[in-house]
Amino acid sequence: MRVIKCGLKGVVRDAESLALFEGAVQRLHRARTAAHLLCKLWLLERFRAAEPLPQGQGAVVSLFKDALMAIGSDTDDPRVHRLRALYQEAFPSDALSIRLGAAHNWPQNVANAYGAQVAEHLSRCYPRCLERYLACRLCLKGREHRAALGAALRAVMRKEASQPVPPEEAALLAPPRALLKGYVKYDVKNKKTVLDYLPCMLHMAAYLEGAGDPGFAVLPLVSTLVPASVFLDTDTLLAIIPDKSPLLAGHTKAFYAKEWRTANPTGKRGRVSQERFDDDGWMRKQERLYYGQARLWERVLDLTKLPVRGLSWCFDNRIHTDGVSIVVYLQHERDCRAKGEACYAEYPDEAYVHRLENDARAQYRGRTIVAIDPGKQNIIYAVDASTVRRAGAKLEAKTLRYTAKQRAAEMRLAESCAHAQAFRAITPMMEGRSLEDWEAWLSQQPSRRTLDVAAFRAHIRAFYAYAAAVSTFWADSFHREQRLDAHRRQQRSEARLANAFKTAFGKPEDVVVAFGDGARNGLVGRAPGPSTAIRRLLQRNHYAVLDVHEPYTSKRCFACKRPDAENGPCRTDVFAGRDAWGVRRCCRCATTWARDFHACLNIDRLAREHLAGFDRPDYLRAAGG
């Protein structure tokens, strides 16, 4: 499976097709934004009334889908009817004019995305919210209370009796069931049961808000008025095309639907499995499915203009588009008609080298180990420690550095910001106010993070007043064009990095990458960011990536290899009283190290020890560990 992103104007057949996609994107984005607000308001109402909240990700998905139905039209479903009544009561008249229209599979797809987003949000935010809640509730803020706070935090996460936290209070901070491995730290990462933490999160965030502490956005909301990409499959495309549209070329929608649908050989309704067909029948069904859908897509897209090389890639009849850009899914011709299902590459989020089995370790032995230390200024610093040699007073080796300044320069971020500021400067007044005045006014209204029902209702009214005034500015294609240009420049920057990595260290089959987990938080998992994106980039280029637990790799001296040999700041300018950035000096042997280079040497040492079947070296362990 290949995914290609390009400009929509270069691919659509005509202006009518472009208007069809633009109208669908704007309509679906407004419906999605309103559904996010309605779901949060409904959950806050139930939480304040002490009513049961949705249990499990499936219930959240169903809630969001019902919210979309309540926004689009009224039905006989009791919950949809209640959501519709709440929608008409709390939302202003501008929001009540939203019409979802025919969207077929889109509500289910966006509801699934919402459920996954809520689960991911809770998984990441709950540990940090719990720590901040205990610090505020028990008055344990500050460095001097760190040990006591850590003990209370561990007791709550293990459901142990703790003197500072009464049992009745601790019962509100974790689900009333057995935890995975008996520890919240692991249980909250289970996406199937993480929704059990929603009442706990609401309780803690509401207390923090009442105490004046910056709260947590417990539930995700759409934070921008710039339309996001929407997913369109063939059924959704057929649904959004108006009846008697010229795009149908004089045919009815039923005519196109019959082009790709095969009758159920059992004579019953519903999807039939592959076992009901013989091999030839299944192949004919898949070919009919592929070519029948392609005939409809060819009415709106000219697929010969896609920027793809080779004739063996076929359009998979699915796209993402925001009205300006388009993401096209392509599948190899040998797979698209034989399987009937998309095949995506899967990359593990974690593959720690010290957890590998003997058979897994054996396949990496003999390869060149490239150690990578992720960071902020140096997004990655890569070293092949097998090439280290001494040149006078210095150590030299094969290295590769990809910095934040390099990334910003290659992506031309400063130029993009200047264009955005210039576009804001020429924006005319809107209802007697400038864009900055409207943004300042919105910032003075209740925050979208609030968990107070009355305040959140006020936020909804203020948000739609702001949206009605500035919608023409944010709906302009300029913002989406900027987003597409940023994506293109990022792709080019990462392609240069991938080529430079291959030139410096060799082909994927000869290299194993030992990637430090400095971008990973022990409680919430791997944080999104440039370092994590580069890790995925190496995996997409077929490099084997192993994670290395990297505490003390910068702190413990590689030359001394003693637990008490710690690297401290190096003050090269005594008169200015300033420490040299990125330079460390050992307190025992006085060896001066470049911090990231030194960390890579220790990461390489850890990877080699673990691949050989040994434990972590003593000098890289915690004190007493």
N, C-alpha and C positions, 0 to 999 in steps of 0.2 A: 504494500500500500504506500503510495506517495501522496503528499499534500503540497499543493502549489498555491501561493497567494500572489495575486496580480491585480491590476486595475480592472474595474468592472466595465468601463466604457470601451475598452479594447476588445471585449469578448461578447457583449450583447449584440443582438441582431439589429435593433433599431431603437429609436427614441421611445416608442411605446413599451418595449420590454424594459428599458431603463426606468421609465416612470412606474411600471408595475412593481419592480423591486424596491424602488425608493418609497412608494406608498406603503408597501407591506412592512418595510423596516420601521418607518415612523409609527405606524399604527401598532405594531407588535411591541415596540419599545415603550410606548405610552401605557399599554396594557400591562406589561411586565412591571413597570415602575409602580403603577397603582396597586398591583397584586402584592408586591413586597410590603407596601405601607399597610394594606388591608390585613395581611396575615399578622404583622406585628401588632396592630391595634387589637385584633381579635384575641391573640394570645395574651396581651396585657390585660384585657378585660377579664378573661377567664382566670388569670393569675391573681388579680386583685379580688375576685369573687371567690377564690379558693376552690375553683372548679377544676376537674381533671384536664391535664394538658395532653397533647398527642403523644402516643406511645410508639416509638420506633420511627425509622426514616420513612417507611411506607405511609404512615399516618400524616407526616409532614408533607409528603408529595401529594397525597390526596387533598390536604387542606389547600395547598397552593393551586391545584387544578380547580377546586371548587371556587376559590377566589377569582380565578380568571373567568369562570362561568358566571359568577355573580356580577362581574364588571361588564361582561358582554351582554347578557340577557338574563331574565328571571326564569326559573324552572320550578318544578314541583318538589324538588329535593328539599327537605326541611333545613339541612345545614346551609345549602346554597341560598335558600330564602332568608335565613338569619344573616348570612354574610351580605346579601343584597340590601337588607334593611339597614345594617350597620354602615354599609358603603354610602347609601343615600343620606344617612343621618350625619355622618362625620365629614364627608368630602364636600368641597364646594361645587358649585354648578359647573365650573370649568372642567373638573374631573369627571362629572357625570355624563359628559358628552362623548366620552371614550367609547368606541365601538370596536370590539375585537374582530368581528366578522368571521368569515370562513377561514379556518387555519388548520383543520384536520389534525395532523400529528404534532403540530407545534406546541399546543398546551401540555401534552404529556412530556415532550422532550424538555421544555423549559422547567416543568415541575420537577422532573428528575434532577436537573441541574441545581435547582433550588434546594432540594433535599440533601444532595451531596455537599452543597455550600454550607448549609447549616451544620451538618455533621463535622465538616472540616473546621469550621469556625469554633465550634464548641471544643473540639479536640485540641486546638491550639491555645484558646484563650482561658479555658477552665483552670489549668495549673497556675497561671499567672494571676488570675482573679482570686483564687484561693489564697495565694501567698499575700497579696495585697489586703485581702479581707482580714486575715488573721493578724497582720501587722497593725491594721487600723483598730480592730476589735479588741486586741489584747495590749494595745499601746506598746508595740515592739518595733517601732520605726527607728532606723538608724543603725550604724555599724555595730554599736556596742551591744545591740540586742540580736545580732545575727544568729548566734548559737541557739538562743532560746526560741527564736522564730523557726529555725530549722527543725528543732526537736518537736515543736507543736505541729509543724507542717507534716512531718513524717508520721506522727501519731494519728493525725486525721486521715492521712492517705492510707494507713494500714488499719484503720478503724480500731485503734488501741485506746485504752483508757488514758486520758491525759488530764493532768491537774488544771492547766489553764483553760481547757475547753470542756465545758460540762457535757455530759452524754446527750442531753436533749438538744443542745446546740450542734454537736457533732453529727447528730442524725439528720440535720438539715443540709449538711455539706457534702454528703455522699449518698448514692442510691441505697435503699434498704434491701440489698441482696448481696450474695457472695460476689466478690470481685475477682477478676482475672488475675491469677497469681497472688491473690490477696493484697493487691496494691493498686491504688488509683492510678499511679503513673503508667501502668500497663493497660488497665481497664479502659481508660479514657481514649486510648488509641484504637479501640475496637469500634469500627464504624457501624457495626450492627446494633450496638447497645449504647453508643455515646449519647443518644437522645435522652437517656435516663438522667443525664446530668443537667437537662434544661431547667427543671425547677430549682435545683441547687444554684445554678448560675444566675437565675433571675433573683433569687433571695440575696445572694452576695452582692450583685451589682446594684440592687435597690438600696441595700444598706450603705454601700460606698457612695451612692449618689446623695443619700440623705445626710451623710457625714461631710459632704462637700469635697470628697475625693473625686478626681476625674474618673468617670464611669467607663463601663465597657459596652460596646455595641453588641448586645447579646445575640441579636438576629441581624442578618445581613440586609442591607438596603441598596438600592441603585443610587449611586452617589453622583451621577453625572447626567446632564441633559443631552449629551452627545449620543446619538443612537449607537447601540452596540450591534455586533453581528448577530444575525438570526440564522438558525439552521433550517434548511429547506430540503425536504426529500421530494420524490415525485408526487406522492399523494398530496402533500401540502402545496406544491406548485400548482397542481390541477385545481385545488380548492380556492386559491387566491386569484386565479384568473377569472375575470368576470364572465358571466354567460354572454354569448353572442359577441365575444371579443374577436377582433381581427386576428389575434394570436392563435385562435383555434382553427383558422383557415376554413370556416364554414361548417365545421363538424361540431358535434355536441361533446360534452365532457364524458358522457357514457361511451362514446366511440373510442376515445383515447384510453379509457380505463380498460376496455375489452382487449386492447392491443397487447397488454402485458399480463393479464390475469388468465390462469389456467383453471379449468373446471376441476373440482375435487373428485377424484376417481371413486370415492366412497359414496358420492351422491349427497353428502351431508355438508352443512355450512361450517365455516371455520378453516383455520390453517391446517394443512395436512403435512405429515412428516415425510422424510425422504424414503422411509421403508415402504410406503404405499406405492411407490413407483419402481419400475424396473430401471436399469441403467440408462437405456435409450430414452425412456419417458422422462426421467429426471433431467437429462441433458437438454431435451427439447423444451422442457418447462423453464430451465434456467436461461436458455437462449431467447425464448419468447419474453421472459421477464426483462432481460437486459435490453434487447433491441426494441421492444415495445415502449419502454420508458424513454429510451434514447430519442425516439421519434418526437415525443413531446418536448424534451429539452432542446432539440434542434430548432424548435419554433422560436425560442427566446435567446439561445446562446449559439455563437459560432465557435465550436470547439476546435476548429483548425487553427485558431489564433492563439491557443494556449502556449505559453513559453515552456514547452517540454520537448526534449530531444528523444528521438527514437519512435518507432511505430508500434512498439509492443505494449504501450500503456493505453488503457481504455478508461473513459470517463465512467465513474461509479454511480452516476445519477444522484449525487448529493452535493450540496454546496453550503457554505456559510457566506453571508454577504451583509454589509452594512450600508448598501446603496452606493458606495464609492469603490470599495475593494471586494474581491471575491476569493474565497478559499475553495479550491476544487480538489476533490478526492479522485485519485486515479489508482487503478488496480491492473496488475499484469494480465494480459489477455488469456493466459493459461489458467488463471484463477477466477476471473470475473464471472464466467458462465458455468464453471464446474462446481464451485462451492456455494455460491449464492449468499455468502456472508463475507464481510470485510475482515481482512487479516491485518492487525496492527502489531508493530514491534512493541514488545514489552521490556521495560528497563527497571531493574529492582531499585527501590529507594535506598535500601541498605544491603550491603554485602560485606560485613566486617571480616577482615582477614583472620582474626583470632577465633572466629566461630566456624571456620571452614572445616569440613571433614577431610580425612586423609586423601580420599579420591579426588576431591576438589582441589586440594593443595598441590597434588602431583601434576595437574595439567598446567600449572603456572611456573613450575620449576624450570630453570634454564632460560627463562625469558629475561629481558632487560627490565629492571624495575625503575620506573620514573616516579619520584616522590613529588607530591604537589602540596604546597601549603596555601590554603585560601586565606584571603584577607580583604580589607577595605581599600587601602591605597593600591597594594598589589593584589588585584583580584585573584590571580594565581601566580605562584612562583614555583617553577618546575625545575628539578635537578636530577640528572643521571649520576648518582653517587659512584657508580663504577668507573667514571672517567675523572674522578677527582685526583689532582696531582698538585704538588707544591711547586710554585714558580717564585723563587726567592722567599720573601716573607708572606706571600699570599697563596691561597688555594684557588685553583682554577678547575672548572668542570663545564660540561655541557649544561647550559641553563636556558630557560625561556621565561620571560616575564610579560604578563599582560596586565596593564595598570588601568586604574579608573580614569586617569587623564587620557591615556591612549584610546580607551573606549569612547569617552566623551568627544574626543577630536574626530575619530573615525565616524561616529554617528552624527557629528555636527550639531551637538546639543545647544551650543551657544547660539548658532545661527537659527535653529528652530525656535528657541525662546525669543530671539529678536523679532522673528516673523510674527509670532503669536502676539507679542506686545504691540507691534505696529498695527496688526489687525484690530486689536482692542482699541487702539488710539483713534482709528478712523470710524469706529462704530458710532452711529448717531444716537442722540438722546432717545430714551424709551420711556414713554409716559412721564416726561418731565424730569427723568433722572438718568444719570450715566450708569454704565454697567458697574463701576466701582461702588456707586451709591447703593445700587440694588444689592450687591454682595455684602456691603457693610450692614444694610438693613436686615438681611436674612441672618447674618451672624449674631444679631442682637435678639433674635427670636429664640424660642425653646429649641434645644439641640435635638437632632434626630436620634441621639444616643439615649435620650431620657426614657425612663421606665414609668413615669407618672402619666396616667391615662389622660388627664386634662391637658397637661403640657404637650403630650404627643399629638392630641387633637389640634392644639394650637399650631404645632409645627406643620401638620398636614395642610392647614389653611394657609399658613405663611409660605410653604413650599410651592403651592399651586399659584399663589399670587405672584411669587417671584418667577415661576415658570411661564405664566401667561405674559409677563412683561418682557422677558429676555429670550423667549423660545426662538425667535427669528435669528438671534445671534448664534445660539448653540446648534440650531438645525442646519446652519450653513455647511456646505460640503468642505469648507476649508479645514475644519478640525479633523474630519475623517481622512482628508488628503494628507494632512500632517502625520496622522497616525500610520498611514500606509507608507509614507516616505521614511518614517522612523523605523518601521519594520524592515524595509529594504536595506537601509544602511546598517542595521544590526545584523542582518543576514550576511552582508558583505564583510563586516568586521569579524564575525565568528568564522566565516569561511577562510579569511586570511589567517586567523589563529589556528584553525585546524590544519591548514597547509604548512604553516610554520612549525607546528608540533610534529607533523609527519617528517618534515625535512630534518629537524633537529634530532629526533629520537628513533625514527624508523617506522616500519609498517606495523599495523595493528597485531598481526600474528606473531610478531617478535617482541611485543612490549606488554607489560602489565603496569597499570597506573595505580600507585598507592596514594589515595586521596585523603588528606586530613579532614577530620570531621569538625573543624573549627566553626563552620557555618551551621552546625547542628546543635540545637538546644536539647539537653538531656531529658527535659520534661515534655516538650511540645513537638519534637521531631525536627526534620530538616527544614530550615527556614527558607522561604523563597528569596531569591536574590541573584546577582550576577554569578557568584561562585557555584551555586546550585545549577544555574543554566549552563555553565561551562562543563560541569560534570555530565549533564545530559548530552551536551554537544560531543564529548569524547565517546560516550556510549553510542550515539547515532553514527559516529564514524568507526564503529566496530572495535573500539579499544576496550579491553577488559579493565573494569574499574573496581578496585577493592578499597573499602573504607578502613581507615586506620584511626583508632582512638588516640588523639594527640595531646592530652594533658602533659605538661612539663617538657614538651619537645623544644620550646623556646627557652625554658627556664633552666634546665639542667645541662651542664657543659658536656659537649660531645667528646672533647679531648680528655677531660678528667674521668668521666663516667663514674661519678660519685654522687650520692644523694645530697651531700652537703655542698657540692660545687654548683652554686647558683649564679646565673648571669644577671647582672644588674645594669642600671642605666650607665651609659658611657658619656662622661662630660668632656667633650673635646675642646670646648671653648670655656676655659676657667674664668676668664675675665667677664664674659657675658653672662655667666651663671646659667647656661642653657645646655640641656642634654641633647646629644645627637639623635635625630630621629632614626629609628630602625637599626641602631647599633647597640650591642650588648657586650659587657666585659665580665669574664669569669672572676669570681671573688677569690679563687684559689690560685689558678695558674695565670691570671691576668690576660688570657687570650681574648682578643677582640673579635667579635663575630657580627656579620650581617644577620639580623634576626631571622629573616625568612630563609636565607640560605642554611643557617644553622638548624632551623626547624625541619627543613627538608632532609638533612643528614640524619636526624633522629627518626623521622618518619620512615626513611629508607631502612634504618636499622630495625625498627619495629616490624616492618613488613618482612624483612629477611628472617628474623627470628621466628615469627609466627608461621611463615611458609615452610620453615625447616621443622616445625613441630614443637618449638620451645616456647616457654612462657615469656611474659614481658620482662625486660631487663630490670634489675633492682633499682638502678639509678633513675629510671623513668616511672617508678611507682610513687604513690602518695606516702607521706611519712607514716611509718608503722603499717603500711599496706603490703 
